[in-house]
Amino acid sequence: MSNWPYRFFTPAEMACKHTGECRMDPAFMQRLERLRERYGRPLVVTSGYRAPSHPAEAKKPGGPGMHSRGIAVDIAIQGPEAVRLLDLALELGFTGIGVQQKGEGRFLHLDTRDTPAIWSYP
């Protein structure tokens, strides 16, 4: 993708780890870019786009979710900086926020769904 217009994220880190496709929504990516710019530090994306056939999407009871629409990312988080990132995400209008606080793979899920929702993963 030689015409990739985003400064802080690469197509490789946003691509589906199952299929290699990268179908991120441009408006979502612009919002994510603003988040990264305001945060002032790199954001480690652990999951961006997921094709509907991606195992995590295919097993969802209601069908594929926000990742398969290209309007979601999971960002690795550590310590008190997570609160700052969460505050910025809310200010910038991210409407779906999930927090994984347990174990080694802690992350913050951000999306731009139509109906706002905040949750913690079990």
MODELLER restraints for C-alpha pairs under 7 A, 6 or more apart:
rsr = mdl.restraints
at = mdl.atoms
rsr.add(forms.Gaussian(group=physical.xy_distance, feature=features.Distance(at['CA:8:A'], at['CA:33:A']), mean=6.47, stdev=0.5))
rsr.add(forms.Gaussian(group=physical.xy_distance, feature=features.Distance(at['CA:11:A'], at['CA:22:A']), mean=6.55, stdev=0.5))
rsr.add(forms.Gaussian(group=physical.xy_distance, feature=features.Distance(at['CA:13:A'], at['CA:45:A']), mean=6.58, stdev=0.5))
rsr.add(forms.Gaussian(group=physical.xy_distance, feature=features.Distance(at['CA:14:A'], at['CA:22:A']), mean=6.27, stdev=0.5))
rsr.add(forms.Gaussian(group=physical.xy_distance, feature=features.Distance(at['CA:14:A'], at['CA:47:A']), mean=6.81, stdev=0.5))
rsr.add(forms.Gaussian(group=physical.xy_distance, feature=features.Distance(at['CA:14:A'], at['CA:48:A']), mean=4.48, stdev=0.5))
rsr.add(forms.Gaussian(group=physical.xy_distance, feature=features.Distance(at['CA:14:A'], at['CA:49:A']), mean=5.79, stdev=0.5))
rsr.add(forms.Gaussian(group=physical.xy_distance, feature=features.Distance(at['CA:15:A'], at['CA:21:A']), mean=5.36, stdev=0.5))
rsr.add(forms.Gaussian(group=physical.xy_distance, feature=features.Distance(at['CA:15:A'], at['CA:22:A']), mean=4.23, stdev=0.5))
rsr.add(forms.Gaussian(group=physical.xy_distance, feature=features.Distance(at['CA:15:A'], at['CA:48:A']), mean=6.19, stdev=0.5))
rsr.add(forms.Gaussian(group=physical.xy_distance, feature=features.Distance(at['CA:15:A'], at['CA:49:A']), mean=5.41, stdev=0.5))
rsr.add(forms.Gaussian(group=physical.xy_distance, feature=features.Distance(at['CA:16:A'], at['CA:22:A']), mean=6.19, stdev=0.5))
rsr.add(forms.Gaussian(group=physical.xy_distance, feature=features.Distance(at['CA:16:A'], at['CA:48:A']), mean=6.70, stdev=0.5))
rsr.add(forms.Gaussian(group=physical.xy_distance, feature=features.Distance(at['CA:16:A'], at['CA:49:A']), mean=5.05, stdev=0.5))
rsr.add(forms.Gaussian(group=physical.xy_distance, feature=features.Distance(at['CA:16:A'], at['CA:50:A']), mean=4.57, stdev=0.5))
rsr.add(forms.Gaussian(group=physical.xy_distance, feature=features.Distance(at['CA:16:A'], at['CA:51:A']), mean=6.19, stdev=0.5))
rsr.add(forms.Gaussian(group=physical.xy_distance, feature=features.Distance(at['CA:18:A'], at['CA:54:A']), mean=5.61, stdev=0.5))
rsr.add(forms.Gaussian(group=physical.xy_distance, feature=features.Distance(at['CA:19:A'], at['CA:51:A']), mean=6.83, stdev=0.5))
rsr.add(forms.Gaussian(group=physical.xy_distance, feature=features.Distance(at['CA:22:A'], at['CA:49:A']), mean=5.95, stdev=0.5))
rsr.add(forms.Gaussian(group=physical.xy_distance, feature=features.Distance(at['CA:23:A'], at['CA:49:A']), mean=6.26, stdev=0.5))
rsr.add(forms.Gaussian(group=physical.xy_distance, feature=features.Distance(at['CA:23:A'], at['CA:70:A']), mean=5.67, stdev=0.5))
rsr.add(forms.Gaussian(group=physical.xy_distance, feature=features.Distance(at['CA:24:A'], at['CA:49:A']), mean=6.05, stdev=0.5))
rsr.add(forms.Gaussian(group=physical.xy_distance, feature=features.Distance(at['CA:24:A'], at['CA:70:A']), mean=4.03, stdev=0.5))
rsr.add(forms.Gaussian(group=physical.xy_distance, feature=features.Distance(at['CA:24:A'], at['CA:71:A']), mean=6.49, stdev=0.5))
rsr.add(forms.Gaussian(group=physical.xy_distance, feature=features.Distance(at['CA:25:A'], at['CA:70:A']), mean=5.04, stdev=0.5))
rsr.add(forms.Gaussian(group=physical.xy_distance, feature=features.Distance(at['CA:25:A'], at['CA:71:A']), mean=5.87, stdev=0.5))
rsr.add(forms.Gaussian(group=physical.xy_distance, feature=features.Distance(at['CA:28:A'], at['CA:71:A']), mean=5.55, stdev=0.5))
rsr.add(forms.Gaussian(group=physical.xy_distance, feature=features.Distance(at['CA:35:A'], at['CA:88:A']), mean=6.68, stdev=0.5))
rsr.add(forms.Gaussian(group=physical.xy_distance, feature=features.Distance(at['CA:35:A'], at['CA:89:A']), mean=6.53, stdev=0.5))
rsr.add(forms.Gaussian(group=physical.xy_distance, feature=features.Distance(at['CA:36:A'], at['CA:42:A']), mean=6.82, stdev=0.5))
rsr.add(forms.Gaussian(group=physical.xy_distance, feature=features.Distance(at['CA:36:A'], at['CA:43:A']), mean=6.67, stdev=0.5))
rsr.add(forms.Gaussian(group=physical.xy_distance, feature=features.Distance(at['CA:39:A'], at['CA:85:A']), mean=6.71, stdev=0.5))
rsr.add(forms.Gaussian(group=physical.xy_distance, feature=features.Distance(at['CA:43:A'], at['CA:75:A']), mean=6.44, stdev=0.5))
rsr.add(forms.Gaussian(group=physical.xy_distance, feature=features.Distance(at['CA:44:A'], at['CA:75:A']), mean=5.45, stdev=0.5))
rsr.add(forms.Gaussian(group=physical.xy_distance, feature=features.Distance(at['CA:44:A'], at['CA:76:A']), mean=5.52, stdev=0.5))
rsr.add(forms.Gaussian(group=physical.xy_distance, feature=features.Distance(at['CA:45:A'], at['CA:73:A']), mean=6.67, stdev=0.5))
rsr.add(forms.Gaussian(group=physical.xy_distance, feature=features.Distance(at['CA:45:A'], at['CA:74:A']), mean=5.77, stdev=0.5))
rsr.add(forms.Gaussian(group=physical.xy_distance, feature=features.Distance(at['CA:45:A'], at['CA:75:A']), mean=4.56, stdev=0.5))
rsr.add(forms.Gaussian(group=physical.xy_distance, feature=features.Distance(at['CA:45:A'], at['CA:76:A']), mean=6.43, stdev=0.5))
rsr.add(forms.Gaussian(group=physical.xy_distance, feature=features.Distance(at['CA:46:A'], at['CA:74:A']), mean=5.50, stdev=0.5))
rsr.add(forms.Gaussian(group=physical.xy_distance, feature=features.Distance(at['CA:46:A'], at['CA:75:A']), mean=5.68, stdev=0.5))
rsr.add(forms.Gaussian(group=physical.xy_distance, feature=features.Distance(at['CA:46:A'], at['CA:76:A']), mean=6.34, stdev=0.5))
rsr.add(forms.Gaussian(group=physical.xy_distance, feature=features.Distance(at['CA:47:A'], at['CA:73:A']), mean=5.53, stdev=0.5))
rsr.add(forms.Gaussian(group=physical.xy_distance, feature=features.Distance(at['CA:47:A'], at['CA:74:A']), mean=5.05, stdev=0.5))
rsr.add(forms.Gaussian(group=physical.xy_distance, feature=features.Distance(at['CA:48:A'], at['CA:67:A']), mean=6.33, stdev=0.5))
rsr.add(forms.Gaussian(group=physical.xy_distance, feature=features.Distance(at['CA:48:A'], at['CA:72:A']), mean=6.22, stdev=0.5))
rsr.add(forms.Gaussian(group=physical.xy_distance, feature=features.Distance(at['CA:48:A'], at['CA:73:A']), mean=4.50, stdev=0.5))
rsr.add(forms.Gaussian(group=physical.xy_distance, feature=features.Distance(at['CA:48:A'], at['CA:74:A']), mean=6.58, stdev=0.5))
rsr.add(forms.Gaussian(group=physical.xy_distance, feature=features.Distance(at['CA:49:A'], at['CA:67:A']), mean=5.07, stdev=0.5))
rsr.add(forms.Gaussian(group=physical.xy_distance, feature=features.Distance(at['CA:49:A'], at['CA:68:A']), mean=5.84, stdev=0.5))
rsr.add(forms.Gaussian(group=physical.xy_distance, feature=features.Distance(at['CA:49:A'], at['CA:70:A']), mean=5.19, stdev=0.5))
rsr.add(forms.Gaussian(group=physical.xy_distance, feature=features.Distance(at['CA:50:A'], at['CA:67:A']), mean=5.26, stdev=0.5))
rsr.add(forms.Gaussian(group=physical.xy_distance, feature=features.Distance(at['CA:50:A'], at['CA:68:A']), mean=4.76, stdev=0.5))
rsr.add(forms.Gaussian(group=physical.xy_distance, feature=features.Distance(at['CA:51:A'], at['CA:68:A']), mean=5.19, stdev=0.5))
rsr.add(forms.Gaussian(group=physical.xy_distance, feature=features.Distance(at['CA:52:A'], at['CA:58:A']), mean=5.99, stdev=0.5))
rsr.add(forms.Gaussian(group=physical.xy_distance, feature=features.Distance(at['CA:52:A'], at['CA:64:A']), mean=5.54, stdev=0.5))
rsr.add(forms.Gaussian(group=physical.xy_distance, feature=features.Distance(at['CA:52:A'], at['CA:68:A']), mean=5.61, stdev=0.5))
rsr.add(forms.Gaussian(group=physical.xy_distance, feature=features.Distance(at['CA:57:A'], at['CA:63:A']), mean=6.93, stdev=0.5))
rsr.add(forms.Gaussian(group=physical.xy_distance, feature=features.Distance(at['CA:57:A'], at['CA:64:A']), mean=4.65, stdev=0.5))
rsr.add(forms.Gaussian(group=physical.xy_distance, feature=features.Distance(at['CA:57:A'], at['CA:65:A']), mean=6.46, stdev=0.5))
rsr.add(forms.Gaussian(group=physical.xy_distance, feature=features.Distance(at['CA:58:A'], at['CA:64:A']), mean=6.09, stdev=0.5))
rsr.add(forms.Gaussian(group=physical.xy_distance, feature=features.Distance(at['CA:66:A'], at['CA:72:A']), mean=5.48, stdev=0.5))
rsr.add(forms.Gaussian(group=physical.xy_distance, feature=features.Distance(at['CA:66:A'], at['CA:111:A']), mean=6.77, stdev=0.5))
rsr.add(forms.Gaussian(group=physical.xy_distance, feature=features.Distance(at['CA:67:A'], at['CA:73:A']), mean=6.74, stdev=0.5))
rsr.add(forms.Gaussian(group=physical.xy_distance, feature=features.Distance(at['CA:71:A'], at['CA:111:A']), mean=5.43, stdev=0.5))
rsr.add(forms.Gaussian(group=physical.xy_distance, feature=features.Distance(at['CA:71:A'], at['CA:112:A']), mean=5.93, stdev=0.5))
rsr.add(forms.Gaussian(group=physical.xy_distance, feature=features.Distance(at['CA:72:A'], at['CA:110:A']), mean=5.54, stdev=0.5))
rsr.add(forms.Gaussian(group=physical.xy_distance, feature=features.Distance(at['CA:72:A'], at['CA:111:A']), mean=4.16, stdev=0.5))
rsr.add(forms.Gaussian(group=physical.xy_distance, feature=features.Distance(at['CA:72:A'], at['CA:112:A']), mean=6.97, stdev=0.5))
rsr.add(forms.Gaussian(group=physical.xy_distance, feature=features.Distance(at['CA:73:A'], at['CA:109:A']), mean=5.75, stdev=0.5))
rsr.add(forms.Gaussian(group=physical.xy_distance, feature=features.Distance(at['CA:73:A'], at['CA:110:A']), mean=5.51, stdev=0.5))
rsr.add(forms.Gaussian(group=physical.xy_distance, feature=features.Distance(at['CA:73:A'], at['CA:111:A']), mean=6.59, stdev=0.5))
rsr.add(forms.Gaussian(group=physical.xy_distance, feature=features.Distance(at['CA:74:A'], at['CA:107:A']), mean=6.08, stdev=0.5))
rsr.add(forms.Gaussian(group=physical.xy_distance, feature=features.Distance(at['CA:74:A'], at['CA:108:A']), mean=5.52, stdev=0.5))
rsr.add(forms.Gaussian(group=physical.xy_distance, feature=features.Distance(at['CA:74:A'], at['CA:109:A']), mean=4.30, stdev=0.5))
rsr.add(forms.Gaussian(group=physical.xy_distance, feature=features.Distance(at['CA:74:A'], at['CA:110:A']), mean=6.37, stdev=0.5))
rsr.add(forms.Gaussian(group=physical.xy_distance, feature=features.Distance(at['CA:75:A'], at['CA:107:A']), mean=5.22, stdev=0.5))
rsr.add(forms.Gaussian(group=physical.xy_distance, feature=features.Distance(at['CA:75:A'], at['CA:108:A']), mean=5.16, stdev=0.5))
rsr.add(forms.Gaussian(group=physical.xy_distance, feature=features.Distance(at['CA:75:A'], at['CA:109:A']), mean=6.36, stdev=0.5))
rsr.add(forms.Gaussian(group=physical.xy_distance, feature=features.Distance(at['CA:76:A'], at['CA:106:A']), mean=5.92, stdev=0.5))
rsr.add(forms.Gaussian(group=physical.xy_distance, feature=features.Distance(at['CA:76:A'], at['CA:107:A']), mean=4.29, stdev=0.5))
rsr.add(forms.Gaussian(group=physical.xy_distance, feature=features.Distance(at['CA:76:A'], at['CA:108:A']), mean=6.45, stdev=0.5))
rsr.add(forms.Gaussian(group=physical.xy_distance, feature=features.Distance(at['CA:77:A'], at['CA:106:A']), mean=5.74, stdev=0.5))
rsr.add(forms.Gaussian(group=physical.xy_distance, feature=features.Distance(at['CA:77:A'], at['CA:107:A']), mean=5.00, stdev=0.5))
rsr.add(forms.Gaussian(group=physical.xy_distance, feature=features.Distance(at['CA:77:A'], at['CA:108:A']), mean=6.47, stdev=0.5))
rsr.add(forms.Gaussian(group=physical.xy_distance, feature=features.Distance(at['CA:94:A'], at['CA:110:A']), mean=6.30, stdev=0.5))
rsr.add(forms.Gaussian(group=physical.xy_distance, feature=features.Distance(at['CA:94:A'], at['CA:111:A']), mean=5.69, stdev=0.5))
rsr.add(forms.Gaussian(group=physical.xy_distance, feature=features.Distance(at['CA:94:A'], at['CA:112:A']), mean=5.12, stdev=0.5))
rsr.add(forms.Gaussian(group=physical.xy_distance, feature=features.Distance(at['CA:95:A'], at['CA:111:A']), mean=6.06, stdev=0.5))
rsr.add(forms.Gaussian(group=physical.xy_distance, feature=features.Distance(at['CA:95:A'], at['CA:112:A']), mean=4.94, stdev=0.5))
rsr.add(forms.Gaussian(group=physical.xy_distance, feature=features.Distance(at['CA:95:A'], at['CA:113:A']), mean=5.85, stdev=0.5))
rsr.add(forms.Gaussian(group=physical.xy_distance, feature=features.Distance(at['CA:95:A'], at['CA:116:A']), mean=4.62, stdev=0.5))
rsr.add(forms.Gaussian(group=physical.xy_distance, feature=features.Distance(at['CA:95:A'], at['CA:117:A']), mean=6.35, stdev=0.5))
rsr.add(forms.Gaussian(group=physical.xy_distance, feature=features.Distance(at['CA:96:A'], at['CA:110:A']), mean=5.56, stdev=0.5))
rsr.add(forms.Gaussian(group=physical.xy_distance, feature=features.Distance(at['CA:96:A'], at['CA:111:A']), mean=4.73, stdev=0.5))
rsr.add(forms.Gaussian(group=physical.xy_distance, feature=features.Distance(at['CA:96:A'], at['CA:112:A']), mean=5.86, stdev=0.5))
rsr.add(forms.Gaussian(group=physical.xy_distance, feature=features.Distance(at['CA:96:A'], at['CA:113:A']), mean=5.93, stdev=0.5))
rsr.add(forms.Gaussian(group=physical.xy_distance, feature=features.Distance(at['CA:96:A'], at['CA:116:A']), mean=5.60, stdev=0.5))
rsr.add(forms.Gaussian(group=physical.xy_distance, feature=features.Distance(at['CA:96:A'], at['CA:117:A']), mean=4.96, stdev=0.5))
rsr.add(forms.Gaussian(group=physical.xy_distance, feature=features.Distance(at['CA:96:A'], at['CA:118:A']), mean=5.92, stdev=0.5))
rsr.add(forms.Gaussian(group=physical.xy_distance, feature=features.Distance(at['CA:97:A'], at['CA:109:A']), mean=5.44, stdev=0.5))
rsr.add(forms.Gaussian(group=physical.xy_distance, feature=features.Distance(at['CA:97:A'], at['CA:110:A']), mean=4.92, stdev=0.5))
rsr.add(forms.Gaussian(group=physical.xy_distance, feature=features.Distance(at['CA:97:A'], at['CA:111:A']), mean=6.65, stdev=0.5))
rsr.add(forms.Gaussian(group=physical.xy_distance, feature=features.Distance(at['CA:97:A'], at['CA:117:A']), mean=6.38, stdev=0.5))
rsr.add(forms.Gaussian(group=physical.xy_distance, feature=features.Distance(at['CA:97:A'], at['CA:118:A']), mean=4.75, stdev=0.5))
rsr.add(forms.Gaussian(group=physical.xy_distance, feature=features.Distance(at['CA:97:A'], at['CA:119:A']), mean=6.45, stdev=0.5))
rsr.add(forms.Gaussian(group=physical.xy_distance, feature=features.Distance(at['CA:98:A'], at['CA:108:A']), mean=5.79, stdev=0.5))
rsr.add(forms.Gaussian(group=physical.xy_distance, feature=features.Distance(at['CA:98:A'], at['CA:109:A']), mean=4.73, stdev=0.5))
rsr.add(forms.Gaussian(group=physical.xy_distance, feature=features.Distance(at['CA:98:A'], at['CA:110:A']), mean=6.75, stdev=0.5))
rsr.add(forms.Gaussian(group=physical.xy_distance, feature=features.Distance(at['CA:98:A'], at['CA:118:A']), mean=5.71, stdev=0.5))
rsr.add(forms.Gaussian(group=physical.xy_distance, feature=features.Distance(at['CA:98:A'], at['CA:119:A']), mean=4.78, stdev=0.5))
rsr.add(forms.Gaussian(group=physical.xy_distance, feature=features.Distance(at['CA:98:A'], at['CA:120:A']), mean=5.42, stdev=0.5))
rsr.add(forms.Gaussian(group=physical.xy_distance, feature=features.Distance(at['CA:98:A'], at['CA:121:A']), mean=6.80, stdev=0.5))
rsr.add(forms.Gaussian(group=physical.xy_distance, feature=features.Distance(at['CA:99:A'], at['CA:107:A']), mean=6.12, stdev=0.5))
rsr.add(forms.Gaussian(group=physical.xy_distance, feature=features.Distance(at['CA:99:A'], at['CA:108:A']), mean=4.81, stdev=0.5))
rsr.add(forms.Gaussian(group=physical.xy_distance, feature=features.Distance(at['CA:99:A'], at['CA:109:A']), mean=6.27, stdev=0.5))
rsr.add(forms.Gaussian(group=physical.xy_distance, feature=features.Distance(at['CA:99:A'], at['CA:119:A']), mean=6.44, stdev=0.5))
rsr.add(forms.Gaussian(group=physical.xy_distance, feature=features.Distance(at['CA:99:A'], at['CA:120:A']), mean=4.72, stdev=0.5))
rsr.add(forms.Gaussian(group=physical.xy_distance, feature=features.Distance(at['CA:99:A'], at['CA:121:A']), mean=6.09, stdev=0.5))
rsr.add(forms.Gaussian(group=physical.xy_distance, feature=features.Distance(at['CA:100:A'], at['CA:106:A']), mean=5.09, stdev=0.5))
rsr.add(forms.Gaussian(group=physical.xy_distance, feature=features.Distance(at['CA:100:A'], at['CA:107:A']), mean=5.17, stdev=0.5))
rsr.add(forms.Gaussian(group=physical.xy_distance, feature=features.Distance(at['CA:100:A'], at['CA:108:A']), mean=6.37, stdev=0.5))
rsr.add(forms.Gaussian(group=physical.xy_distance, feature=features.Distance(at['CA:100:A'], at['CA:120:A']), mean=6.03, stdev=0.5))
rsr.add(forms.Gaussian(group=physical.xy_distance, feature=features.Distance(at['CA:100:A'], at['CA:121:A']), mean=5.17, stdev=0.5))
